[in-house]
């Protein structure tokens, strides 16, 4: 221990004598360590840290699994009921559906995240209220009166933490919900939920096995493995497939850990970025190892003298490694400071839907990671010069007494290998970043099928819980659209249930007649509800036929507009206009096709257009209480949004509104590839800078060592161009070797 402290003190004295060298090394390593720590803090929060529930590994997510296509998706209520009643591997099993809805907890309605849940939902997470209770059996009965449990944050923000909140009420979806409990701080599953209410009370869950509307979670029993649960559910899926072939043919059940289900969309991206910053750290280590090697070579005579007076090779190696450890420790502290800042930047740049991103921070795991990286860096940087010193011929070093003796050729070879490796790693990162940028640019060049420029989006939700209130909602939107479309500067105004890129409803359709037995084997299409003039507002071309009009009311014959993909799929070589189409949306009434619209990329730029059926909102009032107004015009969005807000609140204080632009929603669809391309480009740029610095340092060192040689060449008649060519050839050799 005494020897170690002596080595550390000696190393500190050596580094204080060379402040410029120390600063350069610390900065290089701090950049690498800081980048790695920042990325790891995100990876730790999103992918590694256990869920903050009791026994989190017992919580699983279950989904419908179509074996032929390997697609996994939502679950129908009848399938869930059979899973629940026939399974024995689960202590509790529940479904839920989450959305944003208008909730009035005071004088005006506001958007809140709400979720409908089945009785065992809270038992899956072993969560108990801090105030009040959970739902009673009577409140969970189908068709019962409204009750709700709220989150602690909603309790504090809307009820000022009132301990007597139980018994107070909120208005939602046209109904009054009595608050029965408050959940503990930190529990917001799913999707930062503010309010939970019992399933099959406000909304009937339906009996169609082809209506996949719910997500399912469960807690396996003690001693039951994931594989055993999967095996049991697969057997249940096979039984249902035989029992209900029209709806369940080819459909089974998938069971995975809930944590894995939550992060499946971002897992690859985060590991890719962690690998990229690992490469940056390796390049930084290569640079520092080169600098330390040059420093050790320059100290050849000093090291030879120390060996001559009794220092063993092991002691010399330990001394150099300890000096590297001092440098790495300083860089680790600086890197940790950089990581704290970098983690905030990463959270700000990351897509908003990354799960558990808010938990990112510097905790014990991140500190241990930084410590491990620091030790690894000290070894990687210190062992190269230590290996060189251990092979030095001490007699030759003492006889010649110059820094160039004792293994200078071997040291030059090591320097060349390090620089070549750095350049190769930087090229790999640069090529990867180039491919991602190219892919991201290709997404921006894709034809979307609509024009998002100059379109303001107003999201709204009219409270309704009966058909009459649903129809009152459509009259509200009809009146609002009629007024907005006449405002100066507005060229078109429409409304849609879901915007392009955010569609969330699809199902089967049939042409001209319904089959004797309905099932999911029928062709599939996206279902959209829209108002008149919506196609013009969104910039979607109408190829044939007509748009919806005010005459397409609830009492009028039902009509529909289809897109080109559906026309090609269902009517090859025919004119679809005038044909009947049926779909499993909210009714099975026949709809006459009156128009054909252009294709849009409903699921974002990366997905091909799908068949789509557009339906007029007045004929489908139950699904038209929450619409997004789309207003195209030349009025600045800030001015138009405030005018719209005042107009809506003048009509009804029960309708909350939120504003965005159509261009912003399109940008959200490419948030993940943009995040991936941006960060990898930054890391690739940093890698190139470090590799360039490494090559420069080596060439500067070599030139310094060969100054006497170059002087002799000039004295013997060589031109300056000849000397310059020698150095350029050596540099180009290293560069070409690295890029090859």
Secondary structure, DSSP 8 states (H G I E B T S, - for coil): -HHHHHHHHHHHHHHHHTHHHHHHHHHHHHHHHHHHHHHHHHHIIIIIS--SSTTGGGEEEEEEEETTTTEEE-EEHHHHHHHHHH--SEEEEEEEEEEEEEEESSSSEEEEEEEEE-TTHHHHTT--EEEE----HHHHSTT---EEEE-HHHHHHHHTT-TT-TT-EEEETTEEEEEEEEE-TT--TTTT-SEEEETTTSS---S-TT-EEEEEEEEE-TT--HHHHHHHHHHHHHHHHHHTHHHHTTEEEEEEEHHHHHHTTTHHHHHHHHHHHHHHHHHHHHHHHHHHHHHHHHTHHHHHHHHHTT--HHHHHHHHHHHHHHHHHHHHHHHHHHHHHHHHHHHHHS-TT-TTGGG-S--HHHHHHHHHHHHHHHHHHHHHHHHHHHT--HHHHHHH-STT-SSHHHHHHHHHHHHHHHHHHHHHHHHHHHHHHHHHHHHHHS--SS--TTEEEEEEE----SHHHHHHHHHHHHHHHHHHTTSTTEEEEEEESS-TT----EEEEEESS--SS--TTS-EEEEEEE-TTHHHHHT--EEEE----TT--TTS--EEEEEHHHHHHH-TTS--TT-EEEESSS----EEEEEEE----TT-TTS----EEEEEGGG-GGG-SS-EEEEEESS-HHHHHHHHHHHHHHH-TT-EEEEEEHHHHHHHHTHHHHHHHHHHHHHHHHHHHHHHHHHHHHHHHHHHHTHHHHHHHHHTT--HHHHHHHHHHHHHHHHHHHH-
